[in-house]
Amino acid sequence: MGHDNERRQPRPRRKFSDEFKRDAVDLVLTTGRPVAEVAAELGIYDSTLGNWVRRHQDEQAAGSGIAPDERARLKELEAENAKLRMERDLLKRTVAFWVKESPQ
C-alpha cells in the first residue's frame, strides 16, 4: 500500500541545445524513420521529438507561403508517405525471411 502523504518528485527538466534539436529533427526528416524509433535511440521522449519536428515543419510552412489547405494536404501526404515506408520495410523483412527459410 502506498502512503497518501508521499508525493513523487518531478524529474528535472532536461535542456537541449538548439544544435541537438536541429540534428534530431534532421535525423527524422532525412531518414524517414519513425519519431519513436529516433527518440528511443537518442534517449528522449518521442513526444518531445515529435513536438520539435512539428514546430520545424510549421516554421518551414509559415516561411514558405504555403496556404493552410496546402499545408493540410502536405501533412496528409507526409503521413501517407511514412505509412508506405513502414509497409515497404515490413515487406522487405518478410521477403528476406522467406528467402532465407526456403529450401535450397
A tleap script that builds the chain and sets N, CA, C and O, in Angstrom:
source leaprc.protein.ff14SB
mol = sequence {
  NMET GLY HIE ASP ASN GLU ARG ARG GLN PRO
  ARG PRO ARG ARG LYS PHE SER ASP GLU PHE
  LYS ARG ASP ALA VAL ASP LEU VAL LEU THR
  THR GLY ARG PRO VAL ALA GLU VAL ALA ALA
  GLU LEU GLY ILE TYR ASP SER THR LEU GLY
  ASN TRP VAL ARG ARG HIE GLN ASP GLU GLN
  ALA ALA GLY SER GLY ILE ALA PRO ASP GLU
  ARG ALA ARG LEU LYS GLU LEU GLU ALA GLU
  ASN ALA LYS LEU ARG MET GLU ARG ASP LEU
  LEU LYS ARG THR VAL ALA PHE TRP VAL LYS
  GLU SER PRO CGLN
}
set mol.1.N position { 0.831 -1.192 0.000 }
set mol.1.CA position { 0.000 0.000 0.000 }
set mol.1.C position { 0.869 1.246 0.000 }
set mol.1.O position { 1.881 1.301 0.700 }
set mol.2.N position { 0.487 2.229 -0.767 }
set mol.2.CA position { 1.232 3.481 -0.824 }
set mol.2.C position { 0.755 4.422 0.252 }
set mol.2.O position { -0.331 4.271 0.812 }
set mol.3.N position { 1.579 5.379 0.519 }
set mol.3.CA position { 1.213 6.392 1.504 }
set mol.3.C position { 0.631 7.596 0.801 }
set mol.3.O position { 1.193 8.086 -0.179 }
set mol.4.N position { -0.499 8.073 1.301 }
set mol.4.CA position { -1.163 9.209 0.666 }
set mol.4.C position { -0.336 10.483 0.772 }
set mol.4.O position { -0.431 11.369 -0.078 }
set mol.5.N position { 0.481 10.567 1.833 }
set mol.5.CA position { 1.214 11.814 2.029 }
set mol.5.C position { 2.547 11.842 1.275 }
set mol.5.O position { 3.244 12.856 1.277 }
set mol.6.N position { 2.900 10.712 0.625 }
set mol.6.CA position { 4.118 10.705 -0.181 }
set mol.6.C position { 3.793 11.269 -1.557 }
set mol.6.O position { 2.785 10.913 -2.168 }
set mol.7.N position { 4.635 12.125 -2.019 }
set mol.7.CA position { 4.449 12.710 -3.357 }
set mol.7.C position { 5.683 12.430 -4.183 }
set mol.7.O position { 6.817 12.472 -3.706 }
set mol.8.N position { 5.414 12.146 -5.432 }
set mol.8.CA position { 6.529 11.935 -6.344 }
set mol.8.C position { 7.171 13.270 -6.669 }
set mol.8.O position { 6.491 14.264 -6.924 }
set mol.9.N position { 8.479 13.271 -6.653 }
set mol.9.CA position { 9.205 14.464 -7.064 }
set mol.9.C position { 9.266 14.489 -8.589 }
set mol.9.O position { 9.636 13.494 -9.213 }
set mol.10.N position { 8.910 15.602 -9.179 }
set mol.10.CA position { 9.005 15.666 -10.638 }
set mol.10.C position { 10.464 15.569 -11.071 }
set mol.10.O position { 11.373 16.063 -10.403 }
set mol.11.N position { 10.651 14.912 -12.217 }
set mol.11.CA position { 12.010 14.810 -12.717 }
set mol.11.C position { 12.455 16.182 -13.200 }
set mol.11.O position { 11.653 16.954 -13.724 }
set mol.12.N position { 13.730 16.479 -13.023 }
set mol.12.CA position { 14.200 17.781 -13.507 }
set mol.12.C position { 14.069 17.858 -15.030 }
set mol.12.O position { 14.309 16.876 -15.732 }
set mol.13.N position { 13.696 19.001 -15.515 }
set mol.13.CA position { 13.514 19.202 -16.946 }
set mol.13.C position { 14.885 19.283 -17.604 }
set mol.13.O position { 15.745 20.067 -17.202 }
set mol.14.N position { 15.065 18.452 -18.628 }
set mol.14.CA position { 16.341 18.446 -19.337 }
set mol.14.C position { 16.362 19.571 -20.356 }
set mol.14.O position { 15.344 19.891 -20.970 }
set mol.15.N position { 17.517 20.156 -20.525 }
set mol.15.CA position { 17.690 21.217 -21.518 }
set mol.15.C position { 18.492 20.645 -22.680 }
set mol.15.O position { 19.475 19.931 -22.482 }
set mol.16.N position { 18.063 20.964 -23.878 }
set mol.16.CA position { 18.746 20.501 -25.081 }
set mol.16.C position { 19.172 21.707 -25.889 }
set mol.16.O position { 18.431 22.683 -26.007 }
set mol.17.N position { 20.370 21.636 -26.445 }
set mol.17.CA position { 20.864 22.744 -27.257 }
set mol.17.C position { 20.080 22.810 -28.561 }
set mol.17.O position { 19.497 21.822 -29.008 }
set mol.18.N position { 20.078 23.990 -29.156 }
set mol.18.CA position { 19.416 24.156 -30.455 }
set mol.18.C position { 20.047 23.232 -31.491 }
set mol.18.O position { 19.351 22.697 -32.354 }
set mol.19.N position { 21.354 23.046 -31.408 }
set mol.19.CA position { 22.044 22.166 -32.349 }
set mol.19.C position { 21.555 20.719 -32.203 }
set mol.19.O position { 21.332 20.042 -33.206 }
set mol.20.N position { 21.390 20.246 -30.974 }
set mol.20.CA position { 20.889 18.889 -30.736 }
set mol.20.C position { 19.485 18.734 -31.318 }
set mol.20.O position { 19.179 17.735 -31.969 }
set mol.21.N position { 18.634 19.740 -31.074 }
set mol.21.CA position { 17.263 19.695 -31.591 }
set mol.21.C position { 17.261 19.647 -33.115 }
set mol.21.O position { 16.544 18.845 -33.713 }
set mol.22.N position { 18.075 20.517 -33.752 }
set mol.22.CA position { 18.159 20.537 -35.219 }
set mol.22.C position { 18.625 19.192 -35.758 }
set mol.22.O position { 18.064 18.675 -36.724 }
set mol.23.N position { 19.663 18.624 -35.123 }
set mol.23.CA position { 20.195 17.340 -35.577 }
set mol.23.C position { 19.162 16.225 -35.425 }
set mol.23.O position { 19.038 15.366 -36.298 }
set mol.24.N position { 18.420 16.240 -34.316 }
set mol.24.CA position { 17.405 15.211 -34.076 }
set mol.24.C position { 16.285 15.322 -35.109 }
set mol.24.O position { 15.830 14.311 -35.644 }
set mol.25.N position { 15.845 16.541 -35.388 }
set mol.25.CA position { 14.790 16.758 -36.386 }
set mol.25.C position { 15.290 16.331 -37.762 }
set mol.25.O position { 14.568 15.672 -38.510 }
set mol.26.N position { 16.521 16.704 -38.095 }
set mol.26.CA position { 17.097 16.311 -39.394 }
set mol.26.C position { 17.159 14.806 -39.533 }
set mol.26.O position { 16.914 14.268 -40.613 }
set mol.27.N position { 17.483 14.123 -38.451 }
set mol.27.CA position { 17.557 12.662 -38.478 }
set mol.27.C position { 16.204 12.060 -38.836 }
set mol.27.O position { 16.131 11.116 -39.622 }
set mol.28.N position { 15.149 12.596 -38.270 }
set mol.28.CA position { 13.800 12.105 -38.577 }
set mol.28.C position { 13.433 12.415 -40.029 }
set mol.28.O position { 12.947 11.548 -40.756 }
set mol.29.N position { 13.671 13.657 -40.439 }
set mol.29.CA position { 13.215 14.092 -41.759 }
set mol.29.C position { 14.034 13.497 -42.898 }
set mol.29.O position { 13.490 13.218 -43.966 }
set mol.30.N position { 15.334 13.300 -42.687 }
set mol.30.CA position { 16.160 12.803 -43.794 }
set mol.30.C position { 16.135 11.292 -43.920 }
set mol.30.O position { 16.313 10.763 -45.017 }
set mol.31.N position { 15.916 10.584 -42.814 }
set mol.31.CA position { 15.924 9.125 -42.878 }
set mol.31.C position { 14.544 8.545 -43.094 }
set mol.31.O position { 14.412 7.421 -43.579 }
set mol.32.N position { 13.500 9.307 -42.738 }
set mol.32.CA position { 12.141 8.788 -42.846 }
set mol.32.C position { 11.812 7.773 -41.759 }
set mol.32.O position { 10.768 7.123 -41.805 }
set mol.33.N position { 12.708 7.639 -40.778 }
set mol.33.CA position { 12.448 6.704 -39.673 }
set mol.33.C position { 11.398 7.294 -38.742 }
set mol.33.O position { 11.260 8.514 -38.649 }
set mol.34.N position { 10.655 6.427 -38.052 }
set mol.34.CA position { 9.614 6.919 -37.135 }
set mol.34.C position { 10.214 7.741 -35.995 }
set mol.34.O position { 11.316 7.467 -35.520 }
set mol.35.N position { 9.463 8.749 -35.572 }
set mol.35.CA position { 9.882 9.614 -34.470 }
set mol.35.C position { 10.201 8.777 -33.239 }
set mol.35.O position { 11.208 9.017 -32.573 }
set mol.36.N position { 9.351 7.793 -32.927 }
set mol.36.CA position { 9.546 6.978 -31.718 }
set mol.36.C position { 10.879 6.232 -31.767 }
set mol.36.O position { 11.569 6.114 -30.754 }
set mol.37.N position { 11.234 5.734 -32.941 }
set mol.37.CA position { 12.491 4.989 -33.093 }
set mol.37.C position { 13.698 5.903 -32.894 }
set mol.37.O position { 14.640 5.547 -32.186 }
set mol.38.N position { 13.670 7.065 -33.509 }
set mol.38.CA position { 14.773 8.017 -33.386 }
set mol.38.C position { 14.864 8.516 -31.946 }
set mol.38.O position { 15.960 8.633 -31.398 }
set mol.39.N position { 13.726 8.810 -31.337 }
set mol.39.CA position { 13.712 9.305 -29.952 }
set mol.39.C position { 14.311 8.273 -29.004 }
set mol.39.O position { 15.098 8.622 -28.124 }
set mol.40.N position { 13.946 7.009 -29.177 }
set mol.40.CA position { 14.493 5.956 -28.309 }
set mol.40.C position { 16.009 5.870 -28.472 }
set mol.40.O position { 16.746 5.698 -27.501 }
set mol.41.N position { 16.451 5.992 -29.709 }
set mol.41.CA position { 17.884 5.933 -29.989 }
set mol.41.C position { 18.631 7.091 -29.318 }
set mol.41.O position { 19.760 6.927 -28.855 }
set mol.42.N position { 17.992 8.250 -29.273 }
set mol.42.CA position { 18.618 9.435 -28.687 }
set mol.42.C position { 18.392 9.545 -27.180 }
set mol.42.O position { 18.994 10.392 -26.520 }
set mol.43.N position { 17.523 8.688 -26.635 }
set mol.43.CA position { 17.259 8.717 -25.199 }
set mol.43.C position { 16.357 9.863 -24.775 }
set mol.43.O position { 16.495 10.396 -23.674 }
set mol.44.N position { 15.430 10.245 -25.656 }
set mol.44.CA position { 14.480 11.303 -25.318 }
set mol.44.C position { 13.065 10.787 -25.538 }
set mol.44.O position { 12.861 9.748 -26.167 }
set mol.45.N position { 12.101 11.516 -25.019 }
set mol.45.CA position { 10.704 11.127 -25.197 }
set mol.45.C position { 10.288 11.355 -26.650 }
set mol.45.O position { 10.689 12.336 -27.276 }
set mol.46.N position { 9.478 10.434 -27.176 }
set mol.46.CA position { 9.007 10.606 -28.551 }
set mol.46.C position { 8.096 11.824 -28.678 }
set mol.46.O position { 8.048 12.455 -29.734 }
set mol.47.N position { 7.380 12.154 -27.616 }
set mol.47.CA position { 6.519 13.345 -27.669 }
set mol.47.C position { 7.367 14.611 -27.788 }
set mol.47.O position { 6.974 15.560 -28.465 }
set mol.48.N position { 8.522 14.626 -27.136 }
set mol.48.CA position { 9.417 15.782 -27.222 }
set mol.48.C position { 9.932 15.940 -28.647 }
set mol.48.O position { 9.877 17.029 -29.218 }
set mol.49.N position { 10.431 14.850 -29.213 }
set mol.49.CA position { 10.954 14.899 -30.576 }
set mol.49.C position { 9.835 15.227 -31.568 }
set mol.49.O position { 10.043 15.988 -32.513 }
set mol.50.N position { 8.667 14.659 -31.354 }
set mol.50.CA position { 7.529 14.950 -32.222 }
set mol.50.C position { 7.183 16.436 -32.212 }
set mol.50.O position { 6.870 17.016 -33.252 }
set mol.51.N position { 7.242 17.042 -31.036 }
set mol.51.CA position { 6.982 18.483 -30.931 }
set mol.51.C position { 8.020 19.283 -31.711 }
set mol.51.O position { 7.682 20.246 -32.400 }
set mol.52.N position { 9.290 18.877 -31.599 }
set mol.52.CA position { 10.351 19.583 -32.327 }
set mol.52.C position { 10.138 19.474 -33.839 }
set mol.52.O position { 10.299 20.452 -34.568 }
set mol.53.N position { 9.775 18.278 -34.297 }
set mol.53.CA position { 9.559 18.063 -35.732 }
set mol.53.C position { 8.379 18.911 -36.207 }
set mol.53.O position { 8.468 19.582 -37.235 }
set mol.54.N position { 7.275 18.882 -35.460 }
set mol.54.CA position { 6.089 19.675 -35.831 }
set mol.54.C position { 6.416 21.170 -35.869 }
set mol.54.O position { 6.031 21.881 -36.798 }
set mol.55.N position { 7.131 21.629 -34.845 }
set mol.55.CA position { 7.495 23.044 -34.787 }
set mol.55.C position { 8.350 23.421 -36.005 }
set mol.55.O position { 8.141 24.467 -36.620 }
set mol.56.N position { 9.305 22.564 -36.341 }
set mol.56.CA position { 10.159 22.806 -37.509 }
set mol.56.C position { 9.323 22.872 -38.787 }
set mol.56.O position { 9.497 23.775 -39.605 }
set mol.57.N position { 8.420 21.912 -38.949 }
set mol.57.CA position { 7.586 21.874 -40.153 }
set mol.57.C position { 6.662 23.094 -40.222 }
set mol.57.O position { 6.442 23.646 -41.300 }
set mol.58.N position { 6.126 23.509 -39.084 }
set mol.58.CA position { 5.262 24.691 -39.051 }
set mol.58.C position { 6.053 25.945 -39.429 }
set mol.58.O position { 5.560 26.801 -40.163 }
set mol.59.N position { 7.293 26.044 -38.917 }
set mol.59.CA position { 8.136 27.187 -39.248 }
set mol.59.C position { 8.474 27.198 -40.734 }
set mol.59.O position { 8.463 28.250 -41.372 }
set mol.60.N position { 8.771 26.028 -41.276 }
set mol.60.CA position { 9.089 25.925 -42.696 }
set mol.60.C position { 7.882 26.320 -43.537 }
set mol.60.O position { 8.012 27.066 -44.507 }
set mol.61.N position { 6.708 25.818 -43.162 }
set mol.61.CA position { 5.494 26.108 -43.919 }
set mol.61.C position { 5.140 27.593 -43.833 }
set mol.61.O position { 4.737 28.193 -44.830 }
set mol.62.N position { 5.287 28.180 -42.657 }
set mol.62.CA position { 4.960 29.589 -42.478 }
set mol.62.C position { 5.897 30.459 -43.314 }
set mol.62.O position { 5.477 31.474 -43.869 }
set mol.63.N position { 7.149 30.066 -43.401 }
set mol.63.CA position { 8.124 30.839 -44.162 }
set mol.63.C position { 8.027 30.613 -45.653 }
set mol.63.O position { 8.570 31.397 -46.432 }
set mol.64.N position { 7.356 29.572 -46.064 }
set mol.64.CA position { 7.305 29.252 -47.488 }
set mol.64.C position { 6.074 29.816 -48.184 }
set mol.64.O position { 5.954 29.717 -49.405 }
set mol.65.N position { 5.166 30.401 -47.426 }
set mol.65.CA position { 3.970 30.965 -48.030 }
set mol.65.C position { 2.957 29.915 -48.456 }
set mol.65.O position { 2.130 30.180 -49.328 }
set mol.66.N position { 3.002 28.736 -47.864 }
set mol.66.CA position { 2.043 27.680 -48.202 }
set mol.66.C position { 0.701 28.005 -47.550 }
set mol.66.O position { 0.634 28.343 -46.368 }
set mol.67.N position { -0.340 27.899 -48.325 }
set mol.67.CA position { -1.685 28.163 -47.819 }
set mol.67.C position { -2.093 27.068 -46.831 }
set mol.67.O position { -1.603 25.942 -46.925 }
set mol.68.N position { -2.986 27.385 -45.883 }
set mol.68.CA position { -3.400 26.400 -44.880 }
set mol.68.C position { -3.940 25.094 -45.479 }
set mol.68.O position { -3.646 24.016 -44.963 }
set mol.69.N position { -4.730 25.178 -46.567 }
set mol.69.CA position { -5.256 23.948 -47.151 }
set mol.69.C position { -4.129 23.132 -47.801 }
set mol.69.O position { -4.161 21.901 -47.784 }
set mol.70.N position { -3.143 23.817 -48.368 }
set mol.70.CA position { -1.993 23.110 -48.934 }
set mol.70.C position { -1.163 22.464 -47.825 }
set mol.70.O position { -0.646 21.358 -47.986 }
set mol.71.N position { -1.042 23.165 -46.705 }
set mol.71.CA position { -0.307 22.638 -45.562 }
set mol.71.C position { -0.987 21.366 -45.040 }
set mol.71.O position { -0.316 20.392 -44.697 }
set mol.72.N position { -2.326 21.386 -44.984 }
set mol.72.CA position { -3.076 20.214 -44.532 }
set mol.72.C position { -2.855 19.045 -45.490 }
set mol.72.O position { -2.655 17.910 -45.057 }
set mol.73.N position { -2.891 19.326 -46.780 }
set mol.73.CA position { -2.663 18.285 -47.782 }
set mol.73.C position { -1.243 17.745 -47.670 }
set mol.73.O position { -1.027 16.541 -47.808 }
set mol.74.N position { -0.281 18.617 -47.424 }
set mol.74.CA position { 1.111 18.199 -47.249 }
set mol.74.C position { 1.237 17.257 -46.047 }
set mol.74.O position { 1.945 16.252 -46.110 }
set mol.75.N position { 0.548 17.589 -44.960 }
set mol.75.CA position { 0.574 16.708 -43.780 }
set mol.75.C position { -0.010 15.341 -44.107 }
set mol.75.O position { 0.523 14.316 -43.682 }
set mol.76.N position { -1.104 15.324 -44.861 }
set mol.76.CA position { -1.712 14.050 -45.269 }
set mol.76.C position { -0.726 13.225 -46.092 }
set mol.76.O position { -0.574 12.022 -45.880 }
set mol.77.N position { -0.063 13.887 -47.028 }
set mol.77.CA position { 0.894 13.181 -47.886 }
set mol.77.C position { 2.094 12.683 -47.091 }
set mol.77.O position { 2.598 11.591 -47.352 }
set mol.78.N position { 2.555 13.468 -46.129 }
set mol.78.CA position { 3.667 13.032 -45.291 }
set mol.78.C position { 3.272 11.808 -44.470 }
set mol.78.O position { 4.060 10.873 -44.321 }
set mol.79.N position { 2.054 11.815 -43.939 }
set mol.79.CA position { 1.584 10.668 -43.156 }
set mol.79.C position { 1.471 9.431 -44.047 }
set mol.79.O position { 1.856 8.333 -43.647 }
set mol.80.N position { 0.941 9.617 -45.255 }
set mol.80.CA position { 0.819 8.504 -46.186 }
set mol.80.C position { 2.205 7.982 -46.583 }
set mol.80.O position { 2.416 6.774 -46.690 }
set mol.81.N position { 3.127 8.894 -46.794 }
set mol.81.CA position { 4.493 8.523 -47.151 }
set mol.81.C position { 5.131 7.698 -46.032 }
set mol.81.O position { 5.771 6.682 -46.300 }
set mol.82.N position { 4.960 8.128 -44.788 }
set mol.82.CA position { 5.511 7.393 -43.654 }
set mol.82.C position { 4.901 5.996 -43.564 }
set mol.82.O position { 5.606 5.026 -43.286 }
set mol.83.N position { 3.595 5.895 -43.798 }
set mol.83.CA position { 2.917 4.593 -43.764 }
set mol.83.C position { 3.454 3.681 -44.863 }
set mol.83.O position { 3.722 2.503 -44.627 }
set mol.84.N position { 3.608 4.229 -46.055 }
set mol.84.CA position { 4.120 3.431 -47.172 }
set mol.84.C position { 5.557 2.970 -46.920 }
set mol.84.O position { 5.915 1.842 -47.259 }
set mol.85.N position { 6.376 3.835 -46.328 }
set mol.85.CA position { 7.746 3.429 -45.986 }
set mol.85.C position { 7.735 2.272 -44.997 }
set mol.85.O position { 8.503 1.318 -45.130 }
set mol.86.N position { 6.848 2.368 -43.995 }
set mol.86.CA position { 6.750 1.319 -42.988 }
set mol.86.C position { 6.314 0.006 -43.638 }
set mol.86.O position { 6.874 -1.051 -43.348 }
set mol.87.N position { 5.320 0.076 -44.514 }
set mol.87.CA position { 4.847 -1.128 -45.208 }
set mol.87.C position { 5.946 -1.704 -46.099 }
set mol.87.O position { 6.124 -2.921 -46.155 }
set mol.88.N position { 6.675 -0.847 -46.787 }
set mol.88.CA position { 7.769 -1.299 -47.645 }
set mol.88.C position { 8.838 -2.026 -46.814 }
set mol.88.O position { 9.319 -3.091 -47.201 }
set mol.89.N position { 9.200 -1.435 -45.671 }
set mol.89.CA position { 10.212 -2.056 -44.820 }
set mol.89.C position { 9.738 -3.404 -44.287 }
set mol.89.O position { 10.521 -4.349 -44.189 }
set mol.90.N position { 8.457 -3.488 -43.943 }
set mol.90.CA position { 7.898 -4.749 -43.473 }
set mol.90.C position { 7.955 -5.800 -44.579 }
set mol.90.O position { 8.322 -6.948 -44.329 }
set mol.91.N position { 7.593 -5.409 -45.804 }
set mol.91.CA position { 7.647 -6.336 -46.934 }
set mol.91.C position { 9.080 -6.792 -47.206 }
set mol.91.O position { 9.313 -7.965 -47.500 }
set mol.92.N position { 10.032 -5.878 -47.110 }
set mol.92.CA position { 11.438 -6.247 -47.314 }
set mol.92.C position { 11.865 -7.309 -46.302 }
set mol.92.O position { 12.509 -8.295 -46.659 }
set mol.93.N position { 11.499 -7.096 -45.038 }
set mol.93.CA position { 11.874 -8.057 -43.993 }
set mol.93.C position { 11.185 -9.400 -44.225 }
set mol.93.O position { 11.794 -10.452 -44.026 }
set mol.94.N position { 9.924 -9.370 -44.643 }
set mol.94.CA position { 9.175 -10.603 -44.895 }
set mol.94.C position { 9.789 -11.386 -46.043 }
set mol.94.O position { 9.971 -12.600 -45.945 }
set mol.95.N position { 10.108 -10.697 -47.129 }
set mol.95.CA position { 10.727 -11.359 -48.277 }
set mol.95.C position { 12.085 -11.932 -47.884 }
set mol.95.O position { 12.408 -13.062 -48.251 }
set mol.96.N position { 12.867 -11.182 -47.156 }
set mol.96.CA position { 14.179 -11.661 -46.723 }
set mol.96.C position { 14.037 -12.901 -45.855 }
set mol.96.O position { 14.829 -13.836 -45.972 }
set mol.97.N position { 13.030 -12.915 -44.981 }
set mol.97.CA position { 12.798 -14.076 -44.136 }
set mol.97.C position { 12.451 -15.298 -44.981 }
set mol.97.O position { 13.008 -16.375 -44.767 }
set mol.98.N position { 11.531 -15.140 -45.943 }
set mol.98.CA position { 11.110 -16.275 -46.762 }
set mol.98.C position { 12.240 -16.784 -47.652 }
set mol.98.O position { 12.369 -17.989 -47.865 }
set mol.99.N position { 13.035 -15.892 -48.158 }
set mol.99.CA position { 14.181 -16.316 -48.997 }
set mol.99.C position { 15.152 -17.105 -48.143 }
set mol.99.O position { 15.671 -18.133 -48.578 }
set mol.100.N position { 15.401 -16.637 -46.941 }
set mol.100.CA position { 16.334 -17.300 -46.021 }
set mol.100.C position { 15.811 -18.669 -45.601 }
set mol.100.O position { 16.589 -19.613 -45.464 }
set mol.101.N position { 14.514 -18.782 -45.399 }
set mol.101.CA position { 13.899 -20.010 -44.908 }
set mol.101.C position { 13.578 -21.023 -45.999 }
set mol.101.O position { 13.350 -22.196 -45.699 }
set mol.102.N position { 13.554 -20.597 -47.250 }
set mol.102.CA position { 13.158 -21.522 -48.310 }
set mol.102.C position { 14.248 -22.575 -48.553 }
set mol.102.O position { 15.438 -22.268 -48.480 }
set mol.103.N position { 13.830 -23.832 -48.844 }
set mol.103.CA position { 14.806 -24.888 -49.064 }
set mol.103.C position { 15.607 -24.626 -50.346 }
set mol.103.O position { 15.082 -24.142 -51.348 }
set mol.104.N position { 16.841 -24.950 -50.273 }
set mol.104.CA position { 17.749 -24.690 -51.415 }
set mol.104.C position { 17.712 -25.846 -52.386 }
set mol.104.O position { 18.402 -25.818 -53.405 }
savepdb mol mol.pdb
quit
